[in-house]
Amino acid sequence: MVKLNERVPLERKIVLKIDQLMKRDGLTQNEVAKQAGVRQAVISEYSRNIRTQVDLYTLMKIADVFEVTDINEIVEIVDNPEYQAKEKDSQ
């Protein structure tokens, strides 16, 4: 049973490809943050995929830095290992 306000892992998760784009364009987290007008910590959290929610406005500003026009260049949906582990444990 799920408790109120308990986060349950989803079967799939969103992964941001910011690290790949930074390598491609030769940019640092600080440079991306400055150009996008966000804190460096935001870029760090997005690049490590530790944020559980993605702000679309911020994502658009980051996409503009990399001149990304196709969402698939910056976002990927993958299987969530946390969900897979939880499913194994419940069997």
N, C-alpha and C positions, 0 to 999 in steps of 0.2 A: 504494500500500500504506500502511496506517495503522500508525504506530509505537506501541509500547506507551506508554500514558499520554498519547497525543496526543488532544486534544479535536477531535472532528469535528463541524462544525455540523450541526444537525438541520434538516430541511425546514421545520419550524414551531417557533415559540418562544412562551413564556408572557410576556405583558406585564402588569404590574400597573398599575392605574389610580389610583394613590395621588395623583398630582398633580390629577387631575380631582376626586377626592373632597375634597382639601384646599381647592380653589377653591370647590367647592359649599358646604362647611361653614365657609369662612373661617378655616381653621386653618393654622398654620405647621408646618414640620417639627419644630421644637422642641416645640410644643404636642402634636402627635401622638405624638412619642417619649415625652414625659412621661406622657401619659395611657395609652399602651400599655405603659409600663415597659421601654422599649428605648432603646438609644443613638440619638442623632440621626443618626449616621453610617449606621445601618441604614436609617432612613427615607429618607435621601438616596440610598443605593445602590438601594433598592427603587423609589423614585420615578423614578430615572434608568434603571432596568432594566439595571443593570450587574452585578448578582449573577447567577451562573450556577445557583445553587441557592436554592430558597425553603424556609424552615423553616415548616412548617404551623402549629406552635404560635404562632410570632411573627405569622404571617399572620392567625390567628384573633384575636389580641390587637389587631392593627391594625383588623381588621374590626369588632370591638366598639366601637372609638373612633368609627367612622363609622356604627354601628348597621346594618351590612350583614348581611343574612341570606341573600341569594342570591349565590353565588360569582361569578356573571356580572357583578355590580356592581363587583367588585374585580379580576377576572382575565379576560384575553382571550388567545386563542390566535391568532397571526397568522403569515403567511408570514415566513420568516427571510431577510433580504436577503443575509446571509453565505453561506447555503446556495446561494441562487440564483447568486451570483457565482462560487462554487466550481464549480458545475455548468457554467456558461458556460466557465470556464477549462479544464475537463477535456474539453470537446468539440472 
